[in-house]
Amino acid sequence: MTMTKRTSSDKLDTAERRELPDSAFGLPDRREFPMPDAAHVRAAEAYFHYAPEEYKPLLAQRILQKAAEFGVDVESPTVLSWAEK
């Protein structure tokens, strides 16, 4: 898999998104909430409230995992509380 070099502030285009492994997504089975870098982890945190209720515990846990990987401090009390469920 060859990804083009991009900065963390770039939006993923369709080809880049397709190249991401399932493990780069907050919801891998649905390939939603891509988190290939710190900026996207922050975006997933910001858009967390749009996730279907049944997926929020998994997404919250994945956000925390990716945040740790990229050195992002998760500040959302909502994400933190869902991660405990």
C-alpha positions in Angstrom: 0.0 0.0 0.0 1.5 3.3 -1.0 0.0 6.5 0.4 0.9 9.9 -0.9 2.6 12.1 1.6 0.2 14.6 3.1 0.1 17.0 6.0 -2.2 16.3 8.9 -4.4 19.2 8.0 -5.3 17.7 4.6 -8.7 16.3 4.0 -8.6 12.7 2.8 -9.6 12.2 -0.8 -11.5 9.2 -2.0 -8.4 7.3 -3.1 -6.5 7.9 0.1 -9.5 6.9 2.2 -9.8 3.6 0.2 -6.1 2.9 0.8 -6.5 3.1 4.6 -6.6 -0.2 6.5 -9.8 -0.9 8.4 -7.7 -0.4 11.6 -7.4 3.3 10.8 -11.1 3.9 11.3 -13.0 4.5 14.4 -15.7 2.1 13.2 -13.7 -0.4 11.2 -16.6 -2.6 10.1 -18.4 0.5 8.7 -15.1 2.3 7.6 -16.4 5.5 9.2 -14.5 8.1 11.3 -11.0 7.7 9.6 -8.2 8.5 12.0 -4.9 8.2 10.1 -3.3 11.1 12.0 -3.8 13.5 15.0 -6.0 16.0 13.1 -8.4 13.2 12.2 -8.5 12.0 15.8 -9.5 15.5 16.8 -12.2 15.5 14.1 -13.5 12.1 15.2 -13.8 13.5 18.7 -15.6 16.6 17.4 -18.1 14.6 15.3 -18.6 11.8 17.8 -22.2 13.0 18.5 -23.1 12.0 14.9 -22.3 8.3 15.5 -25.2 5.9 15.9 -25.9 5.2 19.6 -25.0 1.5 19.3 -21.6 2.3 18.0 -20.6 5.0 20.5 -18.9 2.8 23.0 -16.6 1.3 20.3 -16.0 4.6 18.7 -15.1 6.2 22.0 -12.6 3.5 22.8 -11.1 3.7 19.3 -10.7 7.5 19.6 -8.9 7.0 22.9 -6.6 4.3 21.3 -5.8 6.5 18.4 -5.4 9.6 20.6 -2.7 7.7 22.6 -1.0 6.6 19.4 -0.8 10.2 18.1 -0.3 12.1 21.3 -3.7 13.7 21.3 -5.4 14.8 24.6 -9.1 13.8 24.4 -11.1 16.5 26.2 -14.6 15.6 25.4 -16.5 14.4 28.6 -18.9 12.7 26.3 -16.3 10.6 24.5 -14.6 9.8 27.9 -17.9 8.7 29.5 -18.9 6.5 26.5 -15.4 4.9 26.5 -16.2 3.6 30.0 -19.4 1.8 28.9 
